[in-house]
Amino acid sequence: MSRPALTLAIGFVLGAGSMLVGLAQAGRLAPARPDALIALAQLVEVEHHRVDVLVERGDIAGAIAVLEALRKHTWPSRDEVGDLGDELRHDAVGRLVRLRLDYPDVDPKTDDELLVTIDEALGQTWRDVDANPFTARLVALRGEVLEHAGRDDDALGAYEAALELNRVLLDRELGGAP
Amino acid sequence: MTRRDDTGELTDPSWESELARGQAEDGATGSVEAELAVVRLLLHARAPADLSPAIEQRIWDDVERGVARTPWWKRPWLLWALPAVAAAAAVVIAVRISDDRSPGPRADTQASLADQLERQFALLEPAARDAVARGVDRQRQTLRGRLIATAVGADRPAGGAP
């Protein structure tokens, strides 16, 4: 193989590899386990409907129990189900934390316990997840809990991060960003 | 013309009527108390009248009451000063309690930020749920394709077509 052809081939390989790594990082590649994602999405949807009914009946304790059970479910990794899996998890935990903040007398939890719940759901890589309202809301709820705990500076940081995510989403809605 | 009794009256009542009559003759009207006081003074100068111990005691009591210092809690200015001070103290306490209970400007800002973020979520949520549903549907199609491919591959006899 001539030298220019070899250089071209190496360039192709590097470019393709970089793109694959980038797409994988962005969670835009097809999940390795589509079946797991489908099952997870169905589970979350059904549990949301159950919570809707329980809240409508005024059974907040029941609704919180359903979401707690969902939270403790074994969640597939991001490699297995992609960004959508994280979005579903943030959605469920966000609803749980919202209910806990709105009804602090029902099965009370301390601020620290709520922060553990949120941080467990967000994980270390929540900033890598494609911008979505569920992650933004969970980050905002983290701010609320921090504010309630008197950690104002940390709360402001969380609020700003959530606002930034929403800004990206709004830009995307308006067609200003990819 | 003079008499002394327990009421302290030193002049005969006829003096008063005489003075009043004289005043009427002069065409004047009104009290004759001033003239009566002069008469009393003249009578007293001519023959000093001694006071009974009871009257003397009563006069001294009056004097004592007149010159005695009023205790601070009975002074008139306390009547308006005390309620005013109490009201001011109540206002200060109320304001301080209100300051303690009401969140500061920063807390207000944060509370409004939380509300604002929750409103934004409510706005973005329906479209996001649709997007998740579409994403899951795509994965469902992918899975269906894989299953069909697997089934087709399984139906084919091993070793290729006859």
Interface residues (C-beta under 8 A of the other chain):
Chain A: A30 P31 P34 D35 L37 I38 A41 L84 E87 L88 D91 N132 P133 F134 A136 R137 A140 G143 E144 E147 D152 A155 L156 Y159 A162 L163 N166 L169 E173
Chain B: R106 A107 Q110 A111 L113 A114 L117 E118 Q120 F121 L124 E125 A127 A128 A131 V132 A133 G135 V136 Q139 R140 T142 L143 R146
